[in-house]
Amino acid sequence: MVLIAALAFRGWMRADELRAAANLDRISLYTRTILSEWLELGLVLGGVWLHGSSLLTVLGERWRSGRQFFRDVGIGVLFLIASITVTSVLGGHHQGGDTATQFLLPRSNSERALWIVLAVSAGICEEAIFRGYLQKQFMALTRSVPGGIVLSAVAFGGAHAYQGAGKAAAITVLGVMCGLLAYWRGTTRPGMIAHALQDTLGGFIRH
């Protein structure tokens, strides 16, 4: 949580500087973000392993058949449609929100290729961290399923504060939805698929 808070604060402090940059080095920005995502997940998995728990408690159970894989893909796609609809209604995709994050979007083919790696990394790492790990920790601390889901979602929204208050609020709502999905399915895999797809599409459709 300290690392997440520190990185979120740094991103919030640098957001205006990056938006104003005439020649933003997105390749370096994407690379640093990818490394940061996997570092955070590595710390979580390391702690879980040292505690003697299975890493599958964070990552979700393995697919044991093609049917399970396609079922999670289908659920992820349906959830993606639902989440985009909800956050759009709440104003998560209004022009102000797009302007706030426009500087992040890829411009060149090399940036687009790395953007896909970034989107997949965010989908895997953030769902594992916020839904696979923190949500369960908050549930245990509060002895409440709704409390765990909400606290994890608030942390998720706060980690995206650099995108602006309105956008962070919409992301918090999205975090609640992802939390409900993870709790219902007992795994973060459908959420990872939806998250990765949403971030990937965001770099191309909005562009």
CORFEN-V537877 format. One line per field, one symbol per residue. ss: DSSP state (H for helix, E for strand, - for the rest). psi: psi as a letter, one per 40 degrees, with the letter a starting at -180 (. if undefined). burial: I if it has 24 or more other C-alpha atoms within 12 Angstrom, else O. A space follows every 50 residues. Layout:
ss->???
psi->???
burial->???
//
This chain:
ss->-HHHHHHHHHHHHHHHHHHH-----HHHHHHHHHHHHHHHHHHHHHHHHH -----HHHH------HHHHHHHHHHHHHHHHHHHHHHHH-----HHHHHH HHHH----HHHHHHHHHHHHHHHHHHHHHHHHHHHHHHHHHH--HHHHHH HHHHHHHHH-HHH-HHHHHHHHHHHHHHHHHHHHH---HHHHHHHHHHHH HHHH---
psi->dddddddddddddedddddehdghgddddddddddddddddddddddddd eeiheedddiiiheiddddddddddddddddddddddddeeefidddddd edddiididdddddddddddddddddddddddcddddddddefhdddddd ddddddddefdeeiddddddddddddddddddddeeiedddddddddddd ddeddd.
burial->IOOIOOIIOOIIOOIOOIIOOOOOOIIOIIOOIIOIIIOIIIOIIOOIOO OOOOIOIIIIOOOOOOOOOOOIIOIIIOIIOOIIOOIOOOOIIOOOIIOI IIIIIIOOOOIIOIIIIIIIIIIIIIIIIIIIIIIIIIIOOOOOIOOIII IIIIIIIIIIIIIIOIIIIIIIIIIIIIIIIIIOOIIIIIIIIIIIIIII IIIOOOO
//
